[in-house]
Amino acid sequence: MTVLILTAEQDVTADMVVAQLHERSVPVMRLDPADLPGKAVLSADYAHGDFDGHLSVNGHVLSMGGLRSVWVRRPGEPAAHAPHPSPWLTAETRQALFGMLYSAPTRWMNHPRNAYQARYKPWQLRVAHLSDFAVPPTILTTAPRVAQQFAEEYRDVVVKSASGPPPDDPALALPTTLIGPGADFSAVAAGPALLQQYIPKRADIRLTCVGTQQFGARKTAAPGQVDGRYGDTGHDWETIPVPDRIAKSVHEYLSLSGLAYAAFDFAEDEDGLWWFLECNQGGQFGFVELETGQPIAETVALWLARRKTDRRVPESHW
């Protein structure tokens, strides 16, 4: 039984998990959908009253009947590396690859359907509310007057991108920025803006979830720091216990979203309250593991290596 990892060739986080699987003698196939067709070959057979499918990568053949689990890590766009890429070829390759994988009764981390929905920031905020997290007041608007009124009500607000950092390096991007009510909001009419009440924080919290396992890490923030991803605070990530209330809300969030893996980001205020900022369904964990020693890669490997007893029905998550 083989674990299939869908990711780019250069992925240190995936390398950490592959090493753990190799230690346990668990077969692994690593595939970047961008290499299909080309370096990878697939075939799905529905012609004889049953389903069968095969993937071949560098001479390694995987039957769908021998598929243990799928980890959707950071895959490239299907057919992106083809000699003559096109939107049509990408659509056809996606149909072939994921149609075949969806037909196999396997376990997903995370199922693409659930992962796709989980990327939407407004949806995240709604689920966070339903899960009883503390969520800063937030608006997403193309109305300058609405943005102005929000800033006047909450005084210090943060404007950020709803979709996250752009994949390329564009000339125009929206960094996470602290602004006041005197800002000019006329540009909001040109594209949706996400504004959120600024939470003065004493620390950033990263909570990594693998199945039912939760790993909490804390990094002291610099005075006035807005975005914990940038700037040296002079502190490292440290392991911390996860409060029971947070653990319960995380369990509810994962249940509602259908995610087997998630990386939560919180801002810890001066009173010790954890404010929900976002949940990244494919967030990195290597940097946290290297600084804290938390066995996250091992836990991911154990989840992927676990066998499923009933393999008759395809599953979205387990």
KOLDRENFI-921419 format. One record per atom (N, C-alpha, C, O): residue in one letter; y, x, z. Coordinates in steps of 0.2 Angstrom, whole numbers, plus 5000, padded with zeros to 4 digits. Layout:
<nodes>
AYXZ;...
</nodes>
This chain:
<nodes>
M499450045000;M500050005000;M500650045000;M500750095004;T501150034995;T501650084994;T502350044996;T502449984995;V502850084999;V503450065000;V503950084994;V503850144991;L504250034991;L504750044985;L505450054988;L505650004991;I505750104986;I506450114988;I506950114982;I506850154978;L507350064982;L507850064976;L508450094978;L508850064982;T508650154975;T509250194977;T509350244972;T508950254968;A509950274972;A510150324968;A509850384969;A509550394975;E509850434965;E509450494966;E509750534971;E509350564975;Q510350534972;Q510750574978;Q510850524983;Q511350484983;D510450524988;D510550474994;D510250505000;D509650505001;V510650545004;V510350575010;V510050535015;V509550545018;T510350475016;T510150425021;T509450405019;T508950395023;A509350385012;A508650375010;A508150435011;A507550425013;D508450495010;D507950555011;D507750555018;D507150575019;M508150535023;M507950535030;M507350485031;M506850505035;V507350435028;V506850385029;V506250405025;V505650395028;V506250435019;V505750455015;V505350505019;V504750505019;A505750555023;A505350605027;A504950575032;A504450595034;Q505250525035;Q504850485041;Q504250455038;Q503750455041;L504250425032;L503650385029;L503150445027;L502550425028;H503350495025;H502950555023;H502550575029;H501950595029;E502850585035;E502550605041;E502050555043;E501550575046;R502050495041;R501550445043;R501050435037;R500650385037;S501150475032;S500650465026;S500750405023;S500150375020;V501350375023;V501450305019;V501650325012;V502150355011;P501350295007;P501550315000;P502250284999;P502350225001;V502650314995;V503250294993;V503450304986;V503250354983;M503750254983;M504050264976;M504750254977;M504950204979;R505150294974;R505850294974;R506050284967;R505850314962;L506450224966;L506750204959;L507450194959;L507650154963;D507850214954;D508450194953;D508450154947;D508250174942;P508650084948;P508650044942;P509050064936;P508950044931;A509550104937;A509850134932;A509450174927;A509650184921;D508850204930;D508450244925;D507950194921;D507450224918;L507950134922;L507550084918;L507950044913;L508450014915;P507750054907;P507150094904;P507350164903;P507950184903;G506850204902;G506950274902;G506450314906;G505850324904;K506750344912;K506250374916;K505750334919;K505250354921;A505850264920;A505450224923;A505150174918;A505550154913;V504550144919;V504250094914;V504050044918;V503750054924;L504049974916;L503849924919;L503449874915;L503549874909;S502949834918;S502549784914;S502349734918;S502049744924;A502549674917;A502349614921;A501849564916;A502049554911;D501349544919;D500849504915;D500749434919;D500449434924;Y500849384915;Y500749314917;Y500349284913;Y500349214912;A499949314909;A499549294903;A498849264904;A498549234900;H498549284910;H497849264911;H497749224918;H497349234921;G498249174919;G498149124924;G498349154931;G498249124936;D498649214931;D498849254937;D499349294936;D499549314930;F499749324941;F500249374940;F500049444942;F499649454946;D500249484938;D500149554939;D500749594936;D500949574931;G500949654940;G501449694937;G501349764939;G501049774944;H501649804935;H501649874937;H502349914936;H502649894931;L502449964940;L503050004939;L502750074938;L502250094942;S503050114934;S502850184933;S503450234933;S503950224929;V503450274938;V504050324939;V503750394939;V503350414944;N503950434934;N503650504934;N502950514935;N502650554939;G502550464932;G501850464932;G501550434938;G500950424938;H501950414943;H501650374948;H501750304947;H502250274945;V501150264947;V501050194945;V500950154952;V500550174956;L501350104952;L501350054957;L501149984955;L501549954951;S500649954957;S500449884956;S500849844961;S500849854967;M501049784958;M501349734963;M500849714968;M501149694974;G500249714967;G499749694972;G499749754978;G499449734983;G499949814976;G499949864981;G500649874984;G500749934987;L501149834983;L501749834986;L501849814993;L501649754995;R502049864997;R502049855005;R502749825007;R502749775010;S503249845004;S503949825006;S504449855001;S504249904997;V505049825001;V505549844996;V506149865000;V506449815004;W506449925000;W507049935003;W507649944998;W507649984994;V508049894998;V508649894993;V509149934996;V509549915000;R509250004995;R509650044998;R510350054994;R510750014996;R510350094989;R511050094985;R510850104978;R510950154975;P510550054975;P510250054968;P510850054963;P511450024964;G510750094958;G511250094952;G511150024948;G510649994949;E511650014944;E511649954939;E511049964934;E510950024931;P510549914934;P510049924929;P510249944922;P510749914919;A509849994919;A509950014912;A510650054912;A510850074906;A510950074917;A511550114917;A511450184913;A511950204910;H510850214914;H510750274911;H510350274905;H510150324902;A510350214902;A509950204895;A510350244890;A511050254890;P510050264884;P510450294879;P510950254876;P511550284874;H510850184876;H511450144873;H511550084878;H511250034877;P511850094884;P511950044889;P512349994886;P512850004882;S512249934888;S512649874887;S512549814892;S512049814895;P513049774892;P512949714897;P512349674896;P512049654900;W512149664889;W511549634888;W510949664890;W510549634893;L510949734889;L510349774891;L510249774899;L509749764902;T510849774902;T510849774910;T510549704912;T510149704916;A510749654909;A510549584911;A509849574909;A509449544913;E509549604904;E508849594902;E508449634907;E507949614909;T508649694908;T508349744913;T508249714920;T507749714923;R508849684922;R508849654929;R508349594929;R507949584934;Q508349554924;Q507849504923;Q507149524924;Q506749494928;A506949574920;A506349604920;A506149634927;A505549614930;L506549674930;L506349714936;L506349664942;L505849664945;F506949634943;F506949594949;F506549524949;F506249504953;G506449504942;G505949444941;G505249464943;G504949424946;M505049524942;M504449544943;M504349554951;M503849534954;L504849594954;L504849604961;L504849544965;L504549534970;Y505249494963;Y505349434967;Y504649394966;Y504449354971;S504249404961;S503649374961;S503049394965;S502549364966;A503149454968;A502649494972;A502749464979;A503349464982;P502249454983;P502349434990;P502449494995;P501949524997;T503049514995;T503249574999;T503749565004;T504049505004;R503949615008;R504449605013;R505049645010;R504949695007;W505649625012;W506249645009;W506749675014;W506849635019;M507049725013;M507649755017;M508149775012;M508149835010;N508649735011;N508649665012;N508549625005;N508649655000;H508349565005;H508249534999;H508949524996;H509449504999;P508949544989;P509549544985;P509949474986;P510549474986;R509649424986;R509949354987;R510349354993;R510949334993;N510049374999;N510449375005;N510949425005;N511449415008;A510749485003;A511249545003;A511849524999;A512449545001;Y511749494993;Y512349474989;Y512849424993;Y513449434993;Q512549374996;Q513049335000;Q513349365006;Q513949355007;A512949415009;A513249445015;A513749495014;A514149515018;R513949515007;R514449555006;R515149525006;R515649555007;Y515149455006;Y515849415006;Y516149415012;Y515849385017;K516749445013;K517049455020;K517249385023;K517149375028;P517449335019;P517649265022;P516949235024;P516949205030;W516449245021;W515749215023;W515549255030;W515349225034;Q515649315030;Q515549355036;Q515849325042;Q515649315047;L516549315041;L516949295047;L516749225049;L516649215055;R516549185044;R516249115046;R515649125050;R515549085055;V515149165048;V514549175051;V514649205058;V514349185063;A515149245059;A515249285065;A515549225070;A515349235076;H515949185068;H516149125072;H515549085074;H515549075080;L515149065070;L514549025072;L514149065076;L513749035080;S514149135076;S513649175080;S514049185087;S513749225091;D514649165088;D514949175095;D515249245096;D515249265102;F515449275090;F515749335091;F516549325092;F516749275091;A516849375095;A517549375096;A517849395089;A517749455087;V518249355085;V518449365079;V519249365078;V519449315080;P519549415076;P520249415076;P520549365071;P520249355066;P521049325073;P521349275068;P521449315061;P521749365061;T521249275056;T521249305049;T521449255044;T521249195045;I521749275039;I521949235033;I521749275027;I521849335026;L521549235021;L521449265015;L521949225010;L521749165009;T522449245007;T522849205003;T523249234997;T523249294997;T523449194993;T523849214987;T524549184988;T524949184983;A524749154993;A525349124995;A525749174999;A525649175005;P526349204996;P526749245000;P527049215007;P527049245012;R527149145006;R527449115012;R526949105018;R527149115023;V526349095016;V525849095021;V525749155024;V525649165030;A525749215020;A525649275023;A526249295028;A526149325033;Q526849275026;Q527449285030;Q527349255036;Q527549275042;Q527149185036;Q527149145042;Q526549175047;Q526649175053;F526049205044;F525549235048;F525749295052;F525649305058;A526149335048;A526449395051;A526949385056;A526949415061;E527349325055;E527849315060;E527449285067;E527749295072;E526949255066;E526549225072;E526249275076;E526249275082;Y525849325072;Y525449375076;Y525849445076;Y525549495079;R526449455073;R526849515074;R526549575070;R526649585065;D526049605074;D525749665071;D525049635067;D524649615071;V525049645061;V524449625057;V524149685053;V524549735051;V523549685051;V523249725047;V523149695040;V522849645040;V523249725035;V523149705028;V522549755025;V522649815026;K522049725023;K521449755020;K521149725014;K521349675012;S520749765011;S520349745005;S519749695008;S519449715012;A519649635004;A519149595006;A518449625003;A517949615006;S518449664998;S517849684995;S517649754997;S517149784995;G518149785001;G517949855003;G518249904998;G518549894993;P518049974999;P518350024995;P518050014988;P517550004987;P518550024983;P518250024976;P517750074974;P517850124977;P517350054970;P516750104968;P517050164964;P516750224965;D517550164961;D517850224957;D518350254961;D518350244967;D518850284958;D519450314961;D520050284957;D520350324954;P520250224958;P520750194954;P521450224956;P521550244962;A521950214952;A522550234953;A522950194958;A523350214962;L522650124958;L522950074963;L522450054968;L521950024965;A522450054974;A521950034979;A522350004985;A522950024986;L521949974989;L522249944995;L521949975001;L521449945003;P522250025004;P522050045011;P522149995016;P522549955016;T521750005022;T521849965028;T522549985031;T522550045033;T523049945031;T523649965033;T523949915039;T523849855038;L524349945044;L524649905049;L525349885046;L525749935045;I525549825046;I526149805044;I526449755049;I526149725054;G527149745049;G527449695053;G527749635050;G527649635044;P528049595053;P528349535050;P528849545045;P529049505041;G529249605045;G529749615041;G529549645034;G529949655030;A528849645033;A528649675026;A528749625021;A528849565022;D528749645015;D528849605009;D528149585006;D527749625004;F528049515007;F527449485005;F527449454998;F526949424996;S527949474994;S527949444987;S527349464983;S527149424979;A527049524984;A526549544980;A525849514981;A525449514977;V525849474986;V525249434988;V525049384982;V524549364981;A525549364979;A525449314973;A525049344968;A524849314964;A525049414967;A524749444962;A523949454963;A523649464958;G523749444969;G523049444970;G522949434978;G523349444982;P522249404979;P522149384986;P522249444991;P522049494990;A522549424997;A522649475002;A522349455008;A522349395010;L522049495012;L521649475018;L522149515024;L522149575024;L522349465028;L522749485034;L522449465040;L522149415041;Q522449515045;Q522049505051;Q522549525057;Q522849575056;Q522449495062;Q522849515068;Q522649585070;Q522049595071;Y523049625072;Y522949695074;Y522649695081;Y522949665085;I522149725082;I521849735089;I521949805091;I521549855088;P522349815096;P522449885098;P521749905102;P521549875106;K521449955099;K520849975102;K520750045105;K521150085104;R520350045110;R520250115113;R519550145110;R519450205111;A519150105106;A518550135103;A518350095097;A518450035097;D518050135093;D517650095087;D516950095090;D516650135093;I516550035088;I515850025089;I515550015083;I515749975079;R514950055082;R514550045076;R513850015079;R513550055083;L513649955077;L512949935080;L512549925074;L512649885070;T512049965074;T511549965068;T510949925070;T510649935075;C510749875066;C510149835067;C509549845062;C509749845056;V508949855065;V508449865060;V507849815063;V507549825068;G507749755059;G507349705062;G507649685069;G508249655069;T507249685074;T507449665081;T507749715085;T508049705090;Q507749785082;Q508049835086;Q508749845085;Q509049835079;Q509149855090;Q509849865090;Q510049935093;Q509849955098;F510449975089;F510750035091;F511450035092;F511850035086;G511750045098;G512450045099;G512750115099;G512450155102;A513350125096;A513650185096;A514350175097;A514650135094;R514750225101;R515450215102;R515750275101;R515550335102;K516350275098;K516850335096;K517550315099;K517850265096;T517750355103;T518450345106;T518950355100;T518950395096;A519450305100;A519950305095;A520550345097;A520650355103;A520850365092;A521550395093;A522050345094;A521950285092;P522550365098;P523050315099;P523350285093;P523650325088;G523450215092;G523750185087;G523250185080;G523550165075;Q522650215081;Q522250215075;Q522050145072;Q521950105076;V522050135066;V521950075062;V521250075060;V520850025061;D521150125055;D520450125052;D520050175055;D520250235054;G519450165058;G519050205061;G518650255057;G518450305059;R518650245050;R518350285045;R518750345044;R518450395041;Y519350345045;Y519850405043;Y520150435049;Y520350395054;G520250495049;G520650535054;G520150555060;G519650525061;D520250615062;D519850645067;D520150635074;D520750645075;T519750595078;T519950575085;T519850635090;T520050625096;G519450685088;G519250735093;G518650715097;G518450745102;H518350655095;H517750635099;H517150615094;H517250605088;D516550625097;D515950615093;D515750545094;D515950515099;W515250515090;W514950455092;W514450465098;W514050515098;E514450415102;E513950425108;E513550355109;E513850305107;T512950365111;T512550305112;T512750265118;T512950295123;I512750195117;I512950155122;I512450095122;I512250075117;P512450065128;P511950005128;P512349945125;P512949945125;V511949895122;V512249835119;V512249785124;V511749765127;P512849755125;P512849705130;P512449645128;P512349625122;D512149605133;D511749545132;D512049495127;D511749475123;R512749485128;R513049435125;R513149455117;R513049415113;I513249515116;I513349545109;I512649545106;I512549525100;A512149565110;A511449565107;A511249495105;A510849485099;K511349445109;K511249375107;K511549355101;K511249325096;S512249365100;S512649355094;S512349385088;S512349355082;V512149445089;V511849485083;V511249455081;V511149445075;H510849435085;H510149405083;H510349335079;H510049325075;E510849295082;E511049235078;E511349255071;E511149215066;Y511749305071;Y512049325064;Y511449345059;Y511449315054;L511049385061;L510449405057;L510049345055;L509749335049;S509949295060;S509549235058;S509849195053;S509549175048;L510549185054;L510949145049;L510949175042;L510949145037;S511049245042;S511149275036;S510449305032;S510449315026;G509949295036;G509249325033;G509249395031;G508849415027;L509549435035;L509549505035;L509049545039;L508949525045;A508749595036;A508249635041;A508649695043;A508449725048;Y509149715039;Y509549775041;Y510249755041;Y510449725036;A510649785046;A511449765045;A511749815050;A511449845055;A512349835048;A512749885052;A513449845054;A513849835049;F513549835060;F514149795062;F514649845065;F514449895068;D515249825063;D515849865066;D516249825070;D516449765068;F516449845076;F516849815081;F517449855083;F517349925083;A517949825085;A518449865089;A518449845096;A518449785098;E518449895100;E518449885108;E519149885110;E519449935110;D519349835113;D520049835116;D520049865123;D519549885126;E520649865126;E520749895132;E520449855138;E520349885143;D520249795137;D519849755142;D519049765141;D518749735144;G518849805136;G518149815134;G517849755130;G517249755129;L518249715127;L518049665123;L517849685116;L518249725113;W517249675113;W517149695106;W517349645101;W517049585102;W517749655097;W518049615092;W517649625085;W517649685083;F517349575082;F517049585076;F517549595070;F518049565069;L517349655066;L517749675061;L517349655054;L517649625050;E516749675054;E516349665048;E515649685049;E515449715054;C515149655045;C514449675045;C514249695038;C514349655033;N514049765037;N513949785031;N513149785030;N512749815034;Q512949745025;Q512149735025;Q511849805022;Q511249805022;G512249855019;G511949915017;G512249975020;G512250025017;G512549965026;G512950015029;G512550085030;G511950085032;Q512950135030;Q512650205031;Q512450205039;Q512750175043;F511950245040;F511750265047;F511650335049;F511550355055;G511650375043;G511450445044;G511950485049;G511750525053;F512650465048;F513150505052;F513050485060;F513150525064;V512850425061;V512750405068;V512150435071;V512150465077;E511550435067;E510950465070;E511050545071;E510850565076;L511450575067;L511550645067;L511950665074;L511750715077;E512450625075;E512850635081;E512550605088;E512650635093;T512150555087;T511850525094;T511150535095;T510850535100;G510750555089;G510050565090;G509650505090;G509050505092;Q509950445089;Q509650385089;Q509150385083;Q509250405078;P508550355084;P507950365079;P508050305074;P507550265073;I508550295071;I508650245066;I508250255060;I507950205058;A508250315057;A507850325051;A507050305053;A506750275049;E506850335058;E506150315060;E506050245061;E505550215059;T506550205064;T506450135065;T506450095058;T506050055057;V506850115053;V506850095046;V506150105043;V505850065040;A505850165044;A505250185041;A504650145044;A504250125040;L504650135050;L504150095054;L504150025051;L503649985050;W504849995050;W504849925048;W504549925041;W504249875039;L504749965037;L504549965030;L503749975029;L503449955025;A503450015034;A502750035034;A502349985036;A501749975035;R502649935040;R502249885043;R501849835038;R502249825033;R501249825039;R500949785034;R501049705035;R501149685041;K501049665030;K501149595030;K500449565030;K500049585025;T500249525034;T499549495034;T499449445028;T498849445025;D499849395027;D499749345022;D500149365016;D500749365016;R499849385010;R500249415004;R500149364999;R500249374993;R500149295000;R500049244995;R500749224992;R500749204986;V501249224997;V501849194995;V502449244995;V502549275000;P502849244990;P503449294990;P503949274996;P504049214997;E504249324999;E504649305005;E505349335004;E505349395000;S505849305006;S506549335006;S506649385011;S507049425010;H506349375017;H506449415022;H505949405028;H505649355027;W505749455032;W505249445037;W505449485043;W505049485048;
</nodes>
